[in-house]
Amino acid sequence: MSAFNNTTSSPSIFLLTAFPGLELAHAWISIPVFCLYTIAFLGNSMILFVIASERSLHKPMYYFLSMLSAADLCLTFTTLPTVLRVLWFHARKISFKACIIQMFFIHAFSLLESSVLVAMAFDRFMAICNPLKYATVLTDMMIAMIGLIICIRLLIFMFPLGPALKSLSFQGGQELSHPFCYHPDMIKHTYSNPWVTSFWGMFIQLYLTGTDLLFIISSYVLILRTVLSILAPKKQQKALNTCACHICAVTTFYVPMISLSLAHRLFNSTPSVVCSILANVYLLLPPVLNPIIYSLKTKTIRQAMLQLFQSKHPQGPNVRGLRGRWV
């Protein structure tokens, strides 16, 4: 226990926390959490498989959707080990290096998802506001360039994060507020001025994701202006329906993220349980809901999934013959 009372410039461990005050209920809480992780894994894997196998879905909109599903899958696998380890085995200890690595990937895949949502907003803008130029602008080469720009942007902003955190002095054996390593949570336990460090991190986050969100909002202002100029109500509804899934994805991603960031940095009196719930909603809600929303609202994906299941379970000739006799 002496290691927990000492302070070091390079702490050997942190202590993860799932739901403060609900430790006795961890076994029961783990059941819905595990189900959500399973839904996220199966749903996003199915989206990727269907888009890859169905040639009719090899279009810009579905390429961007596959990028979103890939980001959701990576985000799911990044937090899965520590969350279930804490809930199932009460194994709270995590090394400083492992914590830094997990935090790096959480923020990297979150930034990746934010960038993909911007690309999807651009896709919807071109489809509704400039439909005649859609096919000539969003070519396979252009989509590959957008993917490359997203990766370069990710590397530019994420790689300096590791050396910057290594230069800080952390207090050893400190208890974190979540079952994973999150930057605003870790930064509270530094010897440096936590206010300056925390708000610098918030500035970077708002600069990146805030710029993305501003671009998305601007795109939808232009989309809404174009839709309102359409005289036929049915065409207006059809145009808005094509954006419904993306609007849901944007809402489920940005609202929990901004709420969690503000709860950590501005409202120090926020209960730990509230921060923990917000963090789990932020990291689990988008990967769970995105494949469900796109499967239910997008007819082409729904039909491709039905065809996939029907091809795996074909009806034999004897069954059809028996049905014919009874009819």
PAZAPA-447436 format. One record per atom (N, C-alpha, C, O): residue in one letter; x, y, z. Coordinates in steps of 0.02 Angstrom, whole numbers, padded with zeros to 5 digits, always signed. Each point is the difference from the previous one (the first is absolute). Layout:
// residues N
AXYZ...
// end
This chain:
// residues 327
M+00040-00060+00000M-00040+00060+00000M+00042+00063+00000M-00025+00054-00014S+00090-00061+00030S+00042+00059+00001S+00006+00032-00068S+00009+00060-00006A-00013-00103-00047A+00006+00027-00068A-00057+00048-00016A+00006+00044-00042F-00063-00054+00076F-00058+00042-00013F+00005+00067+00036F-00034+00048-00018N+00077-00044+00068N+00007+00062+00038N+00056+00043-00025N+00003+00060+00014N+00043-00090-00052N+00057+00038-00026N-00019+00036-00064N-00048-00020-00034T+00084+00072+00018T-00010+00035-00063T+00064-00004-00040T+00055+00011+00026T-00062-00026-00090T+00058-00008-00043T-00011+00040-00063T-00057+00015-00018S+00112+00002-00015S-00006+00036-00063S-00024-00045-00056S-00026+00023-00050S+00036-00089+00059S-00024-00049-00050S-00036-00055+00037S+00031-00051+00016P-00096+00059+00000P-00035-00048+00040P-00003-00069-00033P-00007-00005-00061S+00013-00047+00102S+00001-00068-00028S-00070-00023-00018S-00008-00038-00048I-00042+00060+00085I-00069-00024-00013I-00051+00056+00011I+00013+00049+00034F-00071-00059-00064F-00061+00037+00016F-00052-00051+00021F+00007-00060-00013L-00059+00084+00046L-00056-00042+00020L-00062+00019-00039L-00021+00058+00001L-00007-00106-00037L-00060+00012-00040L-00063-00007+00044L+00000-00039+00048T-00052+00075-00066T-00063-00003+00036T-00056-00007-00050T-00003+00036-00049A-00043-00084+00062A-00056-00010-00046A-00058+00046+00019A-00011+00051-00033F-00026-00068+00084F-00056+00040+00024F+00007+00010+00074F-00018-00044+00039P+00044+00101-00017P+00013+00013+00071P-00063-00009+00042P-00053+00026-00016G+00060-00063+00071G-00055-00012+00045G-00043-00059-00019G-00045-00019+00038L+00057-00010-00097L-00041-00056-00024L+00043-00063-00010L-00015-00042-00041E+00069+00037+00081E+00046-00056-00009E-00033-00068+00010E+00017-00048-00034L-00066+00044+00080L-00033-00064+00014L-00045-00021-00058L-00017-00059-00006A-00002+00106-00036A-00044-00015-00056A+00037-00009-00066A-00031-00003-00053H+00098+00001+00056H+00039-00005-00061H-00017-00061-00042H+00000+00003-00061A-00014-00059+00094A-00016-00061-00037A-00064+00009-00041A-00004-00024-00056W-00045+00057+00085W-00062+00012-00036W+00008+00054-00053W-00028-00005-00055I+00066+00057+00071I+00012+00053-00049I+00038-00026-00061I-00010+00024-00056S+00053-00074+00067S+00041-00026-00055S-00043-00034-00053S+00022-00005-00058I-00081-00019+00076I-00043-00036-00049I-00023+00047-00055I+00012-00014-00059P-00046+00071+00075P-00019+00045-00055P+00060+00031-00035P-00003+00013-00060V+00057+00000+00097V+00060+00029-00032V+00029-00049-00051V+00018+00019-00056F-00014-00083+00075F+00026-00051-00047F-00047-00007-00060F+00024-00010-00056C-00090+00014+00067C-00047-00004-00055C+00009+00058-00049C-00004-00008-00061L+00016+00068+00089L+00011+00058-00043L+00064-00008-00041L+00001+00017-00059Y+00052-00042+00091Y+00062-00012-00038Y-00012-00052-00055Y+00027+00007-00055T-00065-00058+00069T-00015-00052-00049T-00039+00028-00059T+00015-00015-00058I-00066+00057+00073I-00039+00032-00053I+00044+00045-00042I-00006+00000-00062A+00050+00038+00094A+00045+00044-00037A+00046-00040-00046A+00010+00019-00057F+00017-00073+00083F+00046-00041-00040F-00037-00033-00059F+00024+00004-00057L-00081-00036+00070L-00036-00035-00053L-00029+00049-00050L+00003-00013-00061G-00031+00068+00085G-00032+00048-00045G+00049+00032-00048G-00012+00003-00060N+00068+00022+00086N+00049+00032-00043N+00036-00050-00045N+00017+00017-00057S-00006-00077+00082S+00030-00052-00043S-00046-00018-00058S+00022-00010-00056M-00087+00007+00071M-00049-00016-00052M-00002+00056-00053M-00003-00014-00060I+00004+00077+00082I+00001+00055-00047I+00060-00004-00046I-00006+00008-00060L+00065-00020+00089L+00061-00005-00040L-00003-00059-00049L+00020+00007-00058F-00045-00063+00081F-00004-00060-00042F-00049+00010-00058F+00015-00018-00057V-00072+00047+00072V-00051+00011-00052V+00024+00049-00052V-00009-00012-00060I+00041+00067+00081I+00025+00049-00048I+00056-00029-00043I+00005+00014-00059A+00037-00055+00090A+00055-00030-00037A-00023-00052-00050A+00029-00007-00054S-00082-00031+00071S-00021-00056-00042S-00052+00019-00052S-00006-00033-00052E-00032+00087+00064E-00052+00021-00046E+00025+00055-00047E+00014+00055+00022R-00007-00071-00085R+00028+00048-00048R-00045+00061-00010R+00025+00054-00015S-00089-00061+00024S-00046+00057-00008S+00011+00053+00054S-00023+00056-00007L+00058-00074+00061L+00013+00047+00054L+00069+00032-00006L+00022+00036+00045H+00012-00049-00100H+00066+00031-00010H-00008+00071-00027H+00015+00014-00058K-00040+00029+00102K-00014+00070-00017K+00029+00043+00056K+00012-00024+00055P-00002+00089-00069P+00032+00044+00050P-00033-00001+00068P+00034-00003+00051M-00101+00006-00049M-00036+00002+00063M+00017-00061+00043M+00010+00006+00061Y-00007-00064-00092Y+00012-00062+00037Y+00074-00010+00016Y+00017-00032+00049Y+00027+00060-00091Y+00071-00001+00018Y+00011+00039+00065Y+00037-00022+00044F-00068+00081-00039F+00007+00039+00061F-00033-00035+00060F+00026+00003+00056L-00081-00037-00069L-00032-00038+00054L+00045-00057+00024L+00003-00014+00060S+00032-00018-00106S+00047-00053+00020S+00057+00029+00042S+00024-00033+00046M-00001+00093-00063M+00051+00034+00041M-00026+00013+00070M+00036-00009+00049L-00099+00031-00044L-00030+00013+00065L-00006-00064+00041L+00014+00000+00060S-00034-00054-00092S-00006-00064+00035S+00068-00026+00023S+00007-00028+00055A+00045+00039-00096A+00067-00021+00019A+00025+00040+00060A+00030-00029+00046A-00043+00095-00045A+00019+00041+00057A-00037-00022+00063A+00029-00002+00054D-00094-00014-00061D-00039-00023+00058D+00026-00066+00026D+00004-00011+00061L+00015-00034-00107L+00027-00065+00022L+00065+00009+00038L+00010-00031+00053C+00034+00073-00078C+00065+00012+00033C-00011+00032+00068C+00035-00017+00048L-00082+00063-00043L-00015+00033+00064L-00027-00051+00049L+00015+00003+00060T-00056-00049-00084T-00029-00052+00043T+00055-00045+00028T+00000-00015+00060F+00045-00008-00103F+00053-00045+00022F+00051+00035+00046F+00033-00033+00039T-00027+00099-00045T+00048+00036+00042T-00021+00000+00073T+00042-00005+00044T-00107+00012-00030T-00023+00003+00069T-00024-00066+00028T-00005-00009+00061L-00012-00039-00105L-00029-00064+00022L+00042-00036+00053L-00029-00020+00050P+00095+00011-00058P+00038-00040+00049P-00003+00029+00071P-00012-00037+00047T+00023+00102-00040T+00003+00028+00068T-00069+00005+00031T-00007-00011+00061V-00044+00027-00100V-00068+00006+00027V-00024-00067+00028V-00023-00003+00057L+00029-00050-00096L-00023-00065+00023L+00046-00029+00054L-00023-00037+00043R+00087+00054-00045R+00045-00024+00052R-00019+00029+00068R+00002-00035+00050V-00020+00099-00049V-00020+00032+00063V-00067-00028+00024V-00008-00014+00059L-00040+00006-00105L-00067-00022+00020L-00001-00074+00020L-00035-00019+00047W+00073-00023-00083W-00002-00072+00014W+00047-00022+00055W-00018-00040+00043F+00079+00067-00043F+00052-00025+00045F+00023+00051+00052F+00043-00015+00041H-00072+00075-00042H+00021+00054+00045H+00075+00014-00006H+00032+00021+00048A-00005-00033-00107A+00072+00013-00013A+00007+00073-00020A-00008+00017-00059R+00024+00025+00106R-00001+00072-00010R+00067+00029-00021R+00004+00055-00027K+00050-00091+00040K+00066+00028-00013K+00017+00001-00074K-00014-00048-00036I+00043+00102+00013I+00025+00005-00068I+00065+00039+00002I+00006+00051+00035S+00044-00075-00072S+00065+00033+00000S-00004+00067-00034S-00045+00014-00040F+00093+00029+00056F+00001+00067-00028F+00007-00002-00076F-00035+00036-00036K+00080-00079+00011K+00010-00005-00072K-00063-00025-00035K-00019+00026-00053A-00013-00078+00082A-00061-00027-00030A-00055+00052+00000A-00040+00004-00047C+00037+00037+00099C-00050+00053+00005C+00011+00053-00054C-00047+00023-00032I+00110-00005+00021I+00016+00049-00051I-00018-00026-00069I-00027+00037-00041I+00041-00101+00028I-00015-00030-00065I-00075-00003-00012I-00024+00018-00054Q-00013-00040+00106Q-00073-00003-00008Q-00030+00070-00011Q-00044+00008-00042M+00068+00041+00080M-00025+00068-00008M+00014+00026-00070M-00041+00034-00030F+00101-00049+00004F+00019+00021-00067F-00049-00027-00052F-00024+00037-00043F+00008-00102+00048F-00044-00031-00049F-00073+00024+00007F-00035+00007-00050I+00013+00004+00112I-00068+00025+00010I-00009+00067-00034I-00049+00011-00037H+00096+00035+00049H-00006+00066-00030H+00013-00002-00076H-00028+00040-00037A+00072-00085+00015A+00014-00005-00071A-00062-00024-00038A-00017+00028-00052F-00015-00081+00076F-00059-00026-00035F-00060+00047+00007F-00043+00002-00044S+00040+00035+00099S-00053+00051+00006S+00009+00055-00052S-00048+00022-00031L+00111+00000+00023L+00014+00050-00051L-00012-00028-00070L-00024+00036-00044L+00040-00100+00034L-00013-00032-00064L-00075-00001-00016L-00020+00014-00056E-00020-00031+00107E-00073-00001-00011E-00027+00069-00015E-00043+00008-00043S+00069+00043+00078S-00021+00068-00013S+00016+00021-00071S-00040+00032-00034S+00099-00051+00010S+00021+00017-00068S-00043-00035-00052S-00018+00029-00052V+00000-00092+00065V-00042-00037-00046V-00071+00030-00003V-00030+00002-00054L+00005+00022+00111L-00065+00032+00000L+00000+00064-00043L-00050+00017-00031V+00107+00018+00031V+00007+00059-00044V-00002-00021-00073V-00034+00031-00041A+00070-00085+00024A+00000-00025-00069A-00070-00022-00021A-00020+00011-00057M-00018-00040+00103M-00068-00021-00016M-00045+00061-00010M-00046-00002-00040A+00058+00056+00078A-00038+00062-00010A+00014+00029-00069A-00045+00025-00033F+00108-00028+00012F+00018+00024-00067F-00034-00042-00054F-00022+00026-00051D+00017-00091+00063D-00034-00045-00046D-00073+00019-00007D-00026+00003-00056R-00008+00009+00112R-00071+00020-00001R-00009+00068-00033R-00048+00011-00036F+00095+00035+00049F-00003+00066-00031F+00004-00005-00076F-00039+00032-00036M+00085-00072+00011M+00008-00008-00073M-00061-00035-00029M-00022+00018-00055A-00005-00068+00089A-00057-00038-00026A-00063+00042-00006A-00040-00010-00045I+00030+00058+00091I-00061+00039+00001I+00009+00068-00034I-00044+00021-00038C+00099+00012+00051C+00009+00068-00026C+00031+00001-00071C-00014+00045-00039N+00055-00095+00024N+00031-00004-00067N-00005-00070-00029N+00051-00032-00012P-00111+00007+00002P-00008-00070-00023P+00032-00014-00068P+00022-00056-00013L-00020+00106-00031L+00028-00011-00066L+00076-00009+00002L+00028-00034-00044K+00005+00063+00094K+00072-00006+00006K+00021-00056+00048K+00060-00013+00009Y-00109-00020+00021Y+00014-00050+00052Y+00047-00055-00025Y+00050-00016+00031A-00068-00013-00088A+00039-00057-00026A+00068+00021-00025A+00048-00039+00004T-00041+00101-00029T+00064+00022-00026T+00047+00024+00055T+00061-00004-00007V-00089+00027+00063V+00042+00024+00056V+00019-00057+00046V+00059-00009+00016L-00108-00030+00006L+00014-00054+00047L+00016-00065-00037L-00038-00048+00001T+00095+00049-00034T+00025-00060-00034T+00038-00043+00051T+00011+00020+00057D+00008-00081-00079D+00039-00044+00045D+00066+00032+00020D+00022-00007+00057M+00009+00043-00103M+00063+00033+00015M-00011+00055+00052M+00041+00009+00045M-00096+00028-00051M-00015+00054+00047M-00013-00029+00070M+00023+00029+00049I-00059-00084-00045I-00014-00031+00064I+00065-00025+00032I+00009+00006+00061A+00036-00034-00102A+00065-00022+00026A+00040+00060+00026A+00034-00006+00051M-00037+00062-00086M+00034+00061+00022M-00028+00026+00066M+00037+00021+00044I-00103-00023-00037I-00032+00021+00063I+00022-00045+00057I+00015+00024+00055G-00013-00090-00067G+00024-00046+00051G+00072+00013+00019G+00018-00004+00059L+00024+00020-00108L+00070+00015+00013L+00007+00064+00041L+00040+00003+00047I-00079+00048-00064I+00002+00064+00037I-00022-00011+00073I+00029+00030+00046I-00079-00072-00036I-00023-00015+00068I+00056-00033+00041I+00011+00017+00058C+00024-00064-00089C+00055-00034+00035C+00058+00047+00015C+00028-00002+00054I-00011+00045-00102I+00055+00048+00011I-00018+00049+00056I+00041+00015+00042R-00103+00009-00043R-00024+00044+00053R+00005-00033+00068R+00019+00030+00050L-00038-00094-00048L+00003-00038+00062L+00071-00005+00026L+00013+00009+00060L+00034-00024-00104L+00070-00007+00021L+00029+00066+00023L+00037+00002+00050I-00053+00052-00084I+00028+00066+00017I-00020+00021+00071I+00041+00026+00038F-00104-00038-00020F-00025+00024+00064F+00008-00050+00057F+00001+00020+00058M+00006-00085-00073M+00002-00049+00053M+00070-00019+00023M+00011-00013+00059F+00038+00012-00105F+00066-00022+00020F+00034+00046+00051F+00037-00026+00042P-00046+00091-00044P+00031+00042+00053P-00030-00011+00069P+00028+00022+00050L-00086-00057-00046L-00033-00009+00064L+00041-00044+00047L+00005+00015+00060G+00026-00069-00086G+00040-00045+00041G+00059+00034+00033G+00005-00002+00062P+00040+00034-00100P+00056+00036+00031P-00022+00055+00048P+00033+00012+00051A-00089+00021-00067A-00025+00053+00045A-00021-00028+00067A+00013+00031+00052L-00045-00089-00052L-00021-00031+00064L+00060-00027+00038L+00001+00001+00062K+00049-00027-00099K+00059-00026+00035K+00039+00054+00035K+00035-00013+00049S-00040+00074-00073S+00036+00055+00032S-00033+00024+00064S+00030+00038+00038L-00093-00059-00026L-00036+00020+00060L+00018-00046+00058L+00020-00057-00010S-00028+00083+00070S+00012-00040+00061S-00067-00020+00029S-00041+00043+00019F+00029-00108-00014F-00062-00026+00026F+00008-00025+00071F+00055-00021+00019Q-00109+00023+00019Q+00000-00028+00067Q-00013-00074-00005Q-00045-00023-00035G+00085-00015+00070G-00004-00073-00005G-00061-00029+00034G-00024+00026+00050G-00002-00082-00078G-00054-00038+00031G-00065+00036+00006G-00038-00013+00047Q+00022+00057-00092Q-00061+00040+00005Q-00060-00037-00030Q+00007-00042-00045E-00066+00058+00071E-00062-00033-00022E-00032+00041-00056E-00014+00060+00008L+00002-00092-00064L-00033+00033-00056L-00076-00009+00006L-00024-00041+00038S-00013+00081-00076S-00073+00001+00006S-00035-00050-00046S-00060-00009+00005H+00098-00024-00050H-00031-00043-00050H+00037-00066-00003H+00056-00006+00026P-00086-00044-00058P+00035-00064-00010P+00046+00001-00061P+00017-00053-00027F+00003+00111+00006F+00048+00010-00055F+00036+00066+00012F-00022+00039+00042C+00075-00026-00079C+00041+00060+00010C-00024+00055-00047C+00000-00007-00061Y-00020+00062+00091Y-00028+00057-00036Y+00040+00062+00019Y+00012+00012+00059H+00008+00027-00109H+00047+00055+00012H-00022+00049+00054H+00040+00014+00045P-00101+00014-00045P-00020+00047+00053P+00001-00031+00069P+00009+00035+00050D-00020-00101-00047D+00000-00035+00064D+00072-00009+00026D+00012+00009+00060M+00034-00026-00105M+00070-00010+00021M+00033+00065+00019M+00041+00002+00046I-00058+00052-00081I+00036+00062+00008I-00012+00031+00069I+00037+00044+00021K-00090-00067+00014K-00014+00025+00067K+00054-00021+00050K+00007+00031+00053H+00031-00082-00070H+00049-00028+00047H+00071+00017-00019H+00046-00039+00012T-00035+00098-00040T+00067+00023-00016T+00023+00051+00051T-00041+00030+00035Y+00108-00022-00029Y+00028+00052+00043Y-00002+00068-00035Y+00004+00052+00032S-00011-00054-00099S-00005+00063-00037S-00066+00034+00018S-00044-00030+00032N+00037+00092-00054N-00062+00036+00013N-00057-00035-00037N-00003+00005-00062P-00042-00040+00097P-00051-00038-00035P-00049+00043-00039P-00027-00021-00050W+00016+00083+00074W-00046+00044-00034W+00026+00017-00070W-00036-00004-00050V+00101+00023+00047V+00030+00018-00065V+00002-00060-00046V-00018+00004-00058T+00042-00061+00085T+00007-00061-00041T-00068-00025-00024T-00006-00020-00058S-00043+00022+00101S-00066-00025-00018S-00032+00044-00053S-00029-00025-00048F+00034+00091+00056F-00031+00044-00049F+00039+00003-00065F-00029+00016-00052W+00093-00031+00055W+00038-00006-00063W-00025-00061-00038W-00009+00002-00061G-00002-00057+00097G-00028-00060-00033G-00069+00013-00026G-00018-00025-00053M-00022+00064+00090M-00068+00016-00023M+00003+00044-00062M-00041-00007-00046F+00089+00053+00043F+00007+00042-00058F+00016-00041-00062F-00030+00010-00053I+00076-00058+00060I+00018-00044-00056I-00061-00040-00023I-00013-00006-00060Q-00024-00021+00110Q-00058-00041-00018Q-00054+00042-00034Q-00029-00021-00051L+00016+00081+00078L-00051+00043-00030L+00023+00025-00069L-00041+00010-00045Y+00107+00001+00038Y+00025+00023-00065Y-00011-00053-00053Y-00019+00016-00057L+00032-00079+00074L-00007-00054-00049L-00073-00019-00010L-00027+00008-00055T-00004-00033+00107T-00069-00023-00006T-00048+00059-00010T-00051-00006-00033G+00068+00065+00063G-00042+00059-00010G+00001+00023-00072G-00052+00020-00027T+00111-00023-00004T+00004+00017-00071T-00040-00049-00042T-00034+00020-00048D+00039-00084+00065D-00039-00050-00036D-00075+00012+00007D-00037-00002-00049L+00016+00015+00111L-00071+00012+00012L-00025+00063-00036L-00056+00002-00026L+00099+00049+00025L-00019+00062-00035L-00008-00013-00075L-00047+00027-00031F+00091-00067+00002F-00006-00017-00071F-00064-00039-00013F-00034+00012-00050I+00017-00059+00095I-00060-00040-00009I-00062+00044+00004I-00046-00006-00041I+00044+00051+00090I-00057+00046+00007I-00007+00045-00061I-00055+00011-00025S+00112+00015+00000S-00002+00042-00060S-00026-00039-00060S-00038+00027-00040S+00058-00090+00034S-00024-00042-00055S-00075-00008+00003S-00034+00004-00051Y+00008-00015+00111Y-00072-00010+00006Y-00040+00064-00007Y-00059-00002-00019V+00089+00059+00034V-00034+00063-00015V-00010+00007-00076V-00054+00020-00022L+00106-00036-00016L-00005+00003-00073L-00048-00054-00026L-00038+00013-00047I+00040-00072+00077I-00046-00054-00020I-00072+00021+00013I-00044-00010-00043L+00031+00039+00102L-00068+00020+00018L-00025+00055-00047L-00059+00000-00020R+00103+00046+00002R-00019+00053-00047R-00019-00029-00068R-00048+00022-00030T+00086-00072+00007T-00015-00033-00063T-00066-00039+00003T-00040+00002-00046V+00030-00037+00102V-00061-00040+00007V-00062+00045+00002V-00051-00017-00030L+00055+00073+00065L-00057+00045+00005L-00017+00033-00067L-00056+00023-00010S+00105-00022-00035S-00013+00028-00067S-00036-00049-00046S-00024+00019-00053I+00020-00082+00075I-00036-00051-00040I-00075+00009+00012I-00022+00004+00058L-00016-00001-00111L-00072+00014+00006L-00040-00062+00020L-00048+00005+00037A+00068-00063-00062A-00038-00061+00014A+00014-00025+00071A+00057-00014+00016P-00109+00007+00026P+00011-00024+00069P+00030-00070+00004P+00041-00014+00044K-00061-00030-00090K+00027-00068+00001K+00075+00000-00014K+00037-00038+00031K-00016+00080-00078K+00072+00004-00013K+00038+00030+00058K+00056-00019+00014Q-00087+00067+00021Q+00031+00028+00060Q+00010-00054+00052Q+00054-00005+00030Q-00106-00034-00018Q+00004-00053+00050Q+00052-00053-00019Q+00036-00025+00043K-00033+00008-00107K+00049-00049-00024K+00071+00024+00010K+00044-00038+00020A-00033+00103-00034A+00067+00029+00009A+00021+00001+00073A+00057-00015+00016L-00104+00032+00028L+00015+00002+00072L+00010-00070+00028L+00041-00010+00045N-00078-00039-00072N+00008-00069+00024N+00069-00027-00013N+00026-00041+00039T+00006+00063-00094T+00068-00023-00014T+00051+00026+00051T+00055-00028+00006C-00074+00081+00030C+00046+00029+00050C-00016-00024+00071C+00039+00014+00046A-00095-00049-00036A-00023-00017+00067A+00052-00042+00038A+00014+00013+00058C+00013-00063-00092C+00048-00045+00033C+00063+00039+00021C+00025-00009+00056H-00001+00052-00101H+00060+00038+00017H-00012+00048+00057H+00044+00009+00042I-00102+00023-00040I-00017+00046+00055I-00001-00038+00066I+00024+00025+00051C-00053-00085-00051C-00001-00042+00061C+00071-00018+00022C+00016+00002+00059A+00027-00020-00107A+00069-00018+00015A+00038+00060+00030A+00038-00008+00047V-00049+00067-00075V+00033+00061+00025V-00023+00015+00071V+00040+00017+00043T-00106-00023-00031T-00028+00015+00066T+00027-00048+00053T+00020+00021+00054T-00021-00086-00069T+00021-00050+00050T+00075+00003+00013T+00024-00025+00051F+00014+00055-00096F+00072+00005+00011F+00019+00064+00036F+00036-00002+00050Y-00060+00059-00073Y+00023+00064+00026Y-00032+00019+00067Y+00033+00029+00043V-00096-00044-00033V-00034+00021+00062V+00031-00033+00062V+00017+00035+00047P-00007-00102-00046P+00033-00030+00059P+00072+00023+00008P+00024+00010+00056M+00012-00001-00112M+00071+00021+00004M+00006+00069+00031M+00041+00010+00044I-00081+00037-00068I+00003+00069+00027I-00023+00000+00073I+00029+00036+00041S-00081-00074-00025S-00025-00003+00069S+00053-00027+00047S+00010+00027+00055L+00025-00080-00075L+00051-00030+00042L+00059+00048+00009L+00027+00006+00055S-00006+00027-00109S+00056+00047+00004S-00016+00058+00047S+00042+00020+00040L-00103+00007-00044L-00019+00054+00044L-00007-00023+00072L+00018+00036+00046A-00044-00097-00036A-00008-00026+00068A+00068-00007+00034A+00005+00012+00060H+00046-00032-00097H+00067-00008+00029H+00035+00066+00013H+00034+00008+00051R-00043+00040-00096R+00042+00060+00002R-00033+00060+00032R+00034+00041+00030L-00100-00036-00034L-00033+00060+00024L-00040-00012+00064L-00004+00044+00043F-00025-00104-00037F-00043-00013+00058F+00035-00050+00046F-00011-00060-00005N+00052+00086+00051N+00038-00043+00045N-00045-00037+00049N+00020-00052+00028S-00080+00078-00016S-00045-00030+00049S-00042-00056-00031S-00042-00030+00034T+00053+00014-00098T-00038-00053-00032T+00013-00067+00034T+00059-00018+00007P-00110-00020+00014P+00011-00065+00033P+00038-00047-00045P-00007+00001-00061S+00048-00044+00092S+00041-00047-00039S-00043-00048-00040S+00019-00020-00055V-00077+00001+00083V-00043-00047-00036V-00025+00031-00065V-00005-00034-00051V-00011+00100+00053V-00024+00034-00060V+00055+00001-00053V-00013-00013-00059C+00075+00030+00080C+00057+00000-00048C+00011-00069-00029C+00014-00007-00060S-00021-00045+00102S+00010-00068-00024S-00053-00020-00051S+00016-00031-00051I-00078+00049+00065I-00055-00016-00047I+00010+00038-00066I-00009-00029-00054L+00026+00093+00058L+00012+00040-00060L+00056-00030-00042L-00004-00002-00061A+00058-00020+00095A+00057-00028-00036A-00019-00064-00037A+00020-00011-00057N-00058-00032+00091N-00021-00063-00032N-00049+00013-00057N+00000-00036-00050V-00044+00086+00058V-00047+00018-00053V+00039+00027-00060V-00015-00016-00057Y+00066+00058+00071Y+00041+00030-00053Y+00036-00053-00042Y+00005+00006-00061L+00020-00058+00094L+00040-00049-00036L-00041-00060-00024L+00023-00037-00045L-00083+00026+00072L-00039-00059-00019L-00060+00017-00044L-00019-00040-00042L-00011+00099+00053L-00061+00015-00036L+00009+00005-00076L-00039-00032-00036P+00089+00069+00010P+00008+00003-00073P+00014-00069-00033P-00032-00015-00050P+00078-00026+00077P+00011-00065-00032P-00061-00046+00001P-00008-00042-00044V-00035+00050+00095V-00060-00042+00005V-00055+00026-00046V-00031-00039-00036L+00019+00104+00037L-00058+00028-00036L+00013+00009-00075L-00046-00008-00040N+00107+00025+00020N+00013+00014-00071N-00020-00057-00046N-00036+00012-00049P+00059-00074+00061P-00021-00054-00046P-00075-00014+00003P-00029-00018-00051I-00002+00027+00110I-00073-00011+00005I-00037+00052-00041I-00046-00016-00038I+00065+00080+00047I-00034+00054-00036I+00008-00008-00075I-00049+00005-00037Y+00110-00018+00014Y+00011-00006-00073Y-00033-00062-00029Y-00020+00000-00058S+00015-00053+00098S-00033-00060-00025S-00075+00010-00006S-00031-00025-00047L+00001+00061+00094L-00072+00010+00000L-00022+00054-00050L-00052-00007-00032K+00092+00060+00026K-00020+00057-00040K+00023-00004-00073K-00029+00033-00043T+00082-00072+00029T+00026-00003-00068T-00025-00064-00034T+00018-00055+00018K-00061+00065-00068K-00033-00056-00032K+00049-00047-00035K-00008-00061+00003T+00058+00089-00036T+00048-00041-00038T+00040-00046+00047T+00012-00058-00017I+00008+00084+00075I+00037-00042+00048I-00046-00053+00029I+00021-00058+00008R-00082+00077+00007R-00048-00049+00028R-00013-00056-00050R-00002-00058+00019Q-00008+00076-00082Q-00012-00051-00051Q+00061-00045-00010Q-00006-00060-00009A+00066+00090+00011A+00062-00039-00008A+00008-00050+00058A+00022-00056-00010M-00040+00078+00070M+00004-00045+00058M-00050-00057-00006M+00017-00057+00015L-00078+00072-00037L-00051-00052-00009L+00021-00050-00053L-00009-00060+00008Q+00038+00085-00063Q+00024-00045-00052Q+00056-00044+00025Q+00005-00059-00018L+00038+00088+00060L+00056-00038+00028L-00025-00057+00044L+00024-00056-00005F-00074+00070+00048F-00027-00051+00043F-00039-00052-00039F+00003-00060+00017Q-00039+00081-00069Q-00038-00047-00040Q+00046-00047-00040Q-00016-00058-00009S+00072+00085-00013S+00048-00042-00037S+00033-00052+00044S+00020-00054-00023K-00016+00070+00088K+00030-00048+00047K-00050-00053+00021K+00020-00055+00022H-00085+00069-00028H-00052-00047+00020H-00049-00010-00058H-00059+00019+00005P+00082-00048-00060P-00045-00010-00057P-00054-00052+00015P+00011-00046+00040Q-00068+00054-00072Q-00053-00049+00008Q+00009-00056-00049Q+00009+00012-00060G-00012-00073+00084G+00008-00057-00044G-00061-00012-00043G-00053+00026+00015P+00061-00066-00067P-00056-00014-00046P-00057-00037+00034P-00058+00010-00018N+00073-00054+00067N-00052-00038+00034N-00044+00045+00041N-00061-00010+00004V+00092+00059+00028V-00039+00047+00042V-00047+00040-00044V-00058+00009+00017R+00082+00015-00074R-00041+00038-00046R-00058-00043-00027R-00056+00024-00007G+00073-00088-00007G-00053-00044-00026G-00055-00012+00050G-00058-00001-00019L+00077-00009+00083L-00049-00010+00052L-00043+00062+00008L-00061-00004+00009R+00092+00063-00012R-00038+00062+00006R-00050+00005-00058R-00057+00022+00010G+00079-00042-00071G-00044+00004-00058G-00061-00045+00008G-00055+00018-00021R+00066-00078+00051R-00057-00046+00009R-00051+00029+00048R-00060-00003-00012W+00085+00032+00067W-00047+00026+00049W-00035+00062-00025W-00058+00012+00018V+00090+00028-00060V-00033+00058-00028V-00051-00021-00052V-00033+00042-00029
// end
